[in-house]
Amino acid sequence: MRLFAQAAAPILTLATLFVVWETACRLLGVPEFLLPAPSAILEAGLALGADAWAGHVAATLRVALMGYAAAIAISLPLAVMLALSPLLSRTIYPILVMIHSTPIVAVAPIIVVMLGVGDLPRVVITCIIAFFPLVISTATGILSTPDELVELSRSLRATRSREILQIRLPYAIPYIFSALKVSITLAVVGAVVAEFVAAERGLGYAILFATSSFRTPQAFAELVVLVALSLLLFGSIVLIQSCFFPWSVPRDQRS
């Protein structure tokens, strides 16, 4: 009953929002190019065709997942090094903050010029956006390991690698999954930003193309699909954590 109530509440809220939205657009006569009604958005989405949708979704999903995987591959070893080396942390951490603070929209055209047209610059842009939360959360989790556990492992003559793999990283799992959930949505954002700059296919490219020709209902339909894709990927990370690391899920989120 509790799970049903938790699932029904957001669905009912969205349904009410769509009804109010549709009614307001019809009663007030809002032009479609300013704010299309949900029915107009649905009609535009159906008119686009399954092949076009499949191509755009596949292009965005491919870049997002490739950039996400690259971010994980880079950030986890880097986080371990930052957490265990104060000198490295003082040296690299300010550079990471500087990179994260730089607006990616301003840097994206430069990356495209440097790396050329293709998936590579889009993957790099996605990776830059997605990797920072992973580095920070993983390093925080590693440093949050209780000193008693670390001292116990050292008293048992555990090697440095075993200390990291069997004590510090397992303790950091909740932190890592929190970052993975944030980063997967950021990866989708990064893929869209990259498509705004240089792409011939993808949901970001489709939204940009639709708005440039004032096809607002189509742009909204593509935005809805983009949000659904982001939620699906977020839910996939939640499912992986629940299946393989159930002990790391907060008590109030367990089924």
C-alpha positions as semicolon CSV with decimal commas, in nm:
position;residue;x (nm);y (nm);z (nm)
1;M;0,000;0,000;0,000
2;R;0,285;0,234;0,086
3;L;0,463;0,168;-0,244
4;F;0,139;0,226;-0,434
5;A;0,089;0,559;-0,258
6;Q;0,446;0,663;-0,332
7;A;0,405;0,581;-0,703
8;A;0,054;0,726;-0,734
9;A;0,132;1,066;-0,581
10;P;0,366;1,197;-0,856
11;I;0,149;1,044;-1,131
12;L;-0,163;1,217;-1,001
13;T;0,028;1,541;-0,964
14;L;0,152;1,527;-1,324
15;A;-0,194;1,434;-1,452
16;T;-0,346;1,731;-1,272
17;L;-0,075;1,959;-1,409
18;F;-0,142;1,842;-1,766
19;V;-0,518;1,893;-1,728
20;V;-0,468;2,247;-1,597
21;W;-0,213;2,315;-1,872
22;E;-0,444;2,189;-2,148
23;T;-0,742;2,379;-2,011
24;A;-0,552;2,705;-1,973
25;C;-0,411;2,688;-2,326
26;R;-0,756;2,626;-2,474
27;L;-0,945;2,885;-2,268
28;L;-0,683;3,159;-2,300
29;G;-0,608;3,088;-2,666
30;V;-0,231;3,072;-2,614
31;P;-0,050;3,047;-2,952
32;E;0,124;2,714;-3,011
33;F;0,458;2,877;-3,090
34;L;0,459;3,032;-2,740
35;L;0,320;2,748;-2,527
36;P;0,164;2,444;-2,695
37;A;-0,100;2,240;-2,516
38;P;-0,014;1,882;-2,415
39;S;-0,242;1,751;-2,690
40;A;-0,047;1,951;-2,951
41;I;0,281;1,821;-2,808
42;L;0,156;1,462;-2,830
43;E;0,039;1,516;-3,186
44;A;0,376;1,662;-3,288
45;G;0,559;1,375;-3,124
46;L;0,353;1,114;-3,307
47;A;0,400;1,298;-3,637
48;L;0,779;1,277;-3,612
49;G;0,786;0,904;-3,680
50;A;0,945;0,605;-3,507
51;D;1,260;0,601;-3,722
52;A;1,341;0,963;-3,651
53;W;1,283;0,914;-3,278
54;A;1,500;0,603;-3,271
55;G;1,785;0,783;-3,447
56;H;1,778;1,086;-3,219
57;V;1,745;0,885;-2,897
58;A;2,018;0,641;-2,998
59;A;2,260;0,924;-3,084
60;T;2,207;1,103;-2,752
61;L;2,212;0,781;-2,549
62;R;2,535;0,663;-2,714
63;V;2,722;0,985;-2,638
64;A;2,581;1,010;-2,285
65;L;2,680;0,655;-2,192
66;M;3,025;0,682;-2,350
67;G;3,094;1,008;-2,167
68;Y;2,954;0,861;-1,846
69;A;3,177;0,554;-1,871
70;A;3,480;0,772;-1,940
71;A;3,395;0,989;-1,638
72;I;3,376;0,682;-1,413
73;A;3,702;0,539;-1,548
74;I;3,883;0,867;-1,482
75;S;3,720;0,984;-1,162
76;L;3,736;0,674;-0,941
77;P;4,116;0,619;-0,958
78;L;4,167;0,996;-0,935
79;A;3,946;1,014;-0,627
80;V;4,146;0,738;-0,457
81;M;4,471;0,923;-0,529
82;L;4,331;1,254;-0,406
83;A;4,199;1,097;-0,085
84;L;4,522;0,916;0,001
85;S;4,773;1,182;-0,104
86;P;4,744;1,525;0,063
87;L;5,013;1,664;-0,169
88;L;4,827;1,545;-0,479
89;S;4,502;1,681;-0,339
90;R;4,652;2,026;-0,284
91;T;4,798;2,017;-0,635
92;I;4,509;1,883;-0,844
93;Y;4,196;1,979;-0,651
94;P;4,217;2,353;-0,740
95;I;4,255;2,256;-1,107
96;L;3,944;2,037;-1,086
97;V;3,747;2,321;-0,929
98;M;3,866;2,557;-1,202
99;I;3,760;2,312;-1,475
100;H;3,421;2,259;-1,312
101;S;3,369;2,633;-1,270
102;T;3,431;2,705;-1,638
103;P;3,102;2,728;-1,832
104;I;3,099;2,426;-2,059
105;V;2,892;2,612;-2,318
106;A;3,185;2,850;-2,366
107;V;3,441;2,571;-2,384
108;A;3,243;2,333;-2,606
109;P;3,312;2,514;-2,937
110;I;3,685;2,518;-2,858
111;I;3,680;2,144;-2,788
112;V;3,503;2,082;-3,119
113;V;3,765;2,289;-3,304
114;M;4,048;2,100;-3,132
115;L;3,908;1,747;-3,172
116;G;3,709;1,780;-3,492
117;V;3,361;1,667;-3,580
118;G;3,239;1,330;-3,456
119;D;3,164;1,149;-3,133
120;L;3,498;1,227;-2,968
121;P;3,440;1,597;-2,885
122;R;3,086;1,522;-2,768
123;V;3,210;1,242;-2,542
124;V;3,479;1,470;-2,399
125;I;3,225;1,744;-2,327
126;T;2,996;1,492;-2,158
127;C;3,282;1,350;-1,953
128;I;3,389;1,696;-1,834
129;I;3,039;1,770;-1,707
130;A;2,982;1,431;-1,544
131;F;3,312;1,350;-1,373
132;F;3,335;1,621;-1,103
133;P;3,061;1,489;-0,867
134;L;3,212;1,141;-0,893
135;V;3,557;1,262;-0,790
136;I;3,435;1,468;-0,496
137;S;3,184;1,216;-0,356
138;T;3,418;0,918;-0,393
139;A;3,704;1,101;-0,225
140;T;3,470;1,210;0,055
141;G;3,351;0,853;0,105
142;I;3,705;0,718;0,116
143;L;3,809;0,980;0,372
144;S;3,499;0,905;0,581
145;T;3,615;0,552;0,657
146;P;3,637;0,518;1,038
147;D;3,991;0,534;1,167
148;E;3,926;0,223;1,378
149;L;3,874;0,010;1,066
150;V;4,187;0,145;0,904
151;E;4,395;0,084;1,216
152;L;4,253;-0,267;1,250
153;S;4,348;-0,351;0,891
154;R;4,699;-0,220;0,946
155;S;4,736;-0,418;1,269
156;L;4,647;-0,728;1,068
157;R;4,921;-0,638;0,819
158;A;4,681;-0,570;0,533
159;T;4,850;-0,428;0,226
160;R;4,768;-0,082;0,099
161;S;4,576;-0,222;-0,196
162;R;4,364;-0,447;0,028
163;E;4,294;-0,155;0,260
164;I;4,162;0,044;-0,036
165;L;3,970;-0,237;-0,209
166;Q;3,826;-0,416;0,094
167;I;3,774;-0,136;0,347
168;R;3,780;0,215;0,204
169;L;3,596;0,159;-0,125
170;P;3,316;-0,058;0,026
171;Y;3,263;0,209;0,290
172;A;3,243;0,469;0,013
173;I;2,980;0,278;-0,190
174;P;2,684;0,493;-0,070
175;Y;2,879;0,807;-0,163
176;I;2,974;0,662;-0,501
177;F;2,616;0,573;-0,590
178;S;2,494;0,916;-0,483
179;A;2,742;1,063;-0,729
180;L;2,654;0,808;-0,998
181;K;2,290;0,916;-0,981
182;V;2,382;1,282;-1,018
183;S;2,639;1,217;-1,289
184;I;2,410;1,011;-1,513
185;T;2,171;1,305;-1,542
186;L;2,463;1,539;-1,599
187;A;2,586;1,306;-1,874
188;V;2,257;1,354;-2,058
189;V;2,293;1,731;-2,013
190;G;2,648;1,712;-2,148
191;A;2,537;1,513;-2,452
192;V;2,268;1,772;-2,529
193;V;2,510;2,064;-2,487
194;A;2,752;1,890;-2,722
195;E;2,474;1,838;-2,976
196;F;2,390;2,206;-2,960
197;V;2,745;2,282;-3,074
198;A;2,821;2,011;-3,330
199;A;2,586;1,730;-3,428
200;E;2,368;1,609;-3,710
201;R;2,149;1,384;-3,499
202;G;2,038;1,361;-3,137
203;L;1,768;1,503;-2,914
204;G;1,966;1,821;-2,846
205;Y;2,014;1,877;-3,218
206;A;1,645;1,806;-3,281
207;I;1,534;2,057;-3,015
208;L;1,766;2,322;-3,156
209;F;1,645;2,259;-3,512
210;A;1,277;2,265;-3,409
211;T;1,303;2,590;-3,213
212;S;1,494;2,761;-3,494
213;S;1,193;2,704;-3,721
214;F;0,937;2,787;-3,445
215;R;0,806;2,430;-3,429
216;T;0,754;2,461;-3,056
217;P;0,523;2,158;-3,009
218;Q;0,787;1,934;-3,166
219;A;1,058;2,086;-2,947
220;F;0,845;2,019;-2,637
221;A;0,788;1,659;-2,750
222;E;1,162;1,608;-2,787
223;L;1,216;1,767;-2,448
224;V;0,968;1,524;-2,290
225;V;1,153;1,229;-2,444
226;L;1,483;1,372;-2,322
227;V;1,349;1,399;-1,966
228;A;1,212;1,044;-1,988
229;L;1,552;0,918;-2,105
230;S;1,724;1,092;-1,814
231;L;1,476;0,945;-1,565
232;L;1,520;0,598;-1,716
233;L;1,896;0,615;-1,677
234;F;1,861;0,748;-1,322
235;G;1,625;0,462;-1,240
236;S;1,875;0,214;-1,385
237;I;2,141;0,330;-1,139
238;V;1,890;0,306;-0,853
239;L;1,801;-0,049;-0,962
240;I;2,166;-0,154;-0,984
241;Q;2,230;-0,023;-0,634
242;S;1,919;-0,197;-0,496
243;C;2,009;-0,531;-0,659
244;F;2,383;-0,550;-0,599
245;F;2,442;-0,319;-0,300
246;P;2,113;-0,322;-0,103
247;W;2,290;-0,248;0,223
248;S;2,400;0,090;0,085
249;V;2,044;0,209;0,020
250;P;1,911;0,445;0,292
251;R;1,651;0,282;0,514
252;D;1,374;0,523;0,416
253;Q;1,427;0,434;0,046
254;R;1,417;0,057;0,083
255;S;1,111;-0,125;-0,046
